[in-house]
Amino acid sequence: MTLMALMISLVALSIDAMLPALGEIGRDLGVTKDNDRQWIIGALFAGLAIGQMLYGPVSDSVGRKPPIYAGFLLFIAGCLVSAFATNFNIMLVGRFLQGLGAAGPRNVAIALVRDQYEGNTMAKVISLVMAVFIIVPALAPAVGQGILLIAHWRAIFGMLFALAVISLVWFAWRQPETLAIENRVPFSVARIMTAIVEVCTHRTALGYTIAAGLIFGAFVGFLSSVQQIFQEQYALGAKFPLYFAALALSIGGASLANSRLVMRYGMQQLSLWAVLTASVLSTGFLLFVLIVQGSPPLIVLMTYLVTLFFCIGILFGNFNALAMGPMGHIAGVASAVIGLITTALSVLLGASIGAMYDGTVVPMVVGFTAFGAFALLAVYITQRSERCGQSGNS
């Protein structure tokens, strides 16, 4: 479980450890528009989105371990390119490679879990993994800030490089293959296209995938602008990692709570409660933010975000498990398609929110309000369709 958490956390670590350094990277590499530095985050997500479709289908054909090895090697290459970048474009290439590589461990690790568990038990395992790995993003900004105090921002990429090498060796040593040879299927484009159609036409899988993409899109919008909000708008400086850690731990606490609550209430009920709470909370807070002209007191903003992120922590594990639930017979490619749709949607939506940053929290809260409302609608329609289907079968 700890190994799976570490593998998945490479993405979060690659994002969050960089946040305190975005300003310095932008200045050193000649970025003239402040919002353009957000592409250091966006480029990684772009690579992650494309990588979703590469690893899952291959893992169904050759097993789970070889694609993860390939992903680690690409991630390591991306760390080196970024560490030695001499201009912003080279930096973005390195970040894209990091995302493309990290997609392997992140994506196939979910298939590893799906190979061994299903239903509420799968949701419980995923939530426990989330609770363990959330410690990494909670501490990552502090690690990045600490490195900046004693070294250049390039040293952060050196840290990521070292961690990837350690994870690769640990994975090769400790993790057995979970996809038996007799359960593997030949790689074919036709099969991939058929699986894509199946995922995209299955109401449950598609509905929860879209809902996850909407919620994650708002979250990516937050990540894109959080450094500017906390370090510039609220002038927190080196204290920024402490506030970010509180938010990350809120998600981790929710994931841990979800691992227990899901066995009692079920994924569908918890997801509906969480997305409804997030939507109503954001709508009310948006009205308050507009009244105070986009700059609410920091304590009020943190109270809102901690509560909101607790709801998001409930949703992260459940939405993925609900979308994957009916796809057990094509777990690898289904994980790839679901990951591709979720990540691509979140990148497009999140980038649009980040680009609108105007020195206030209004764009961020608008993102959580609008995308939360659409996610609520998607969950409602999906669960209503499921109930109608159950009634028709009875």
Buried (B, 14 or more C-beta within 10 A) or exposed (E): EEBBBBBBBBBBBBBBBBBBBBBEBBEBBEBEEBBEBBBBBBBBBBBBBBBBBBBBBBBBBEBBBBBBEBBBBBBBBBBBBBBEBEEBEBBBBBBBBBBBBBBBBBBBBBBBBBBEBBEBBBBBBBBBBBBBBBBBBBBBBBBBBBBBEEEBBBBBBBBBBEBBBEBBEBBEEEBEEBBEEEEBEEEEEEBBEEBBEBBEEBBBBBBBBBBBBBBBBBBBBBBBBBBBBBBBBBEBEEEBBEBBBBBBBBBBBBBBBBBEBBEEBBBBBBBBBBBBBBBBBBBEBBEEBEEEEBBBEBEEBBEBBBBBBBBBBBBBBBBBBBBBBBBBEBBBBBBBBBBBBBBBBBBBBBBBBBBBBEEBBBBBBBBBBBBBBBBBBBBBBBBEEBEEEEEEEE
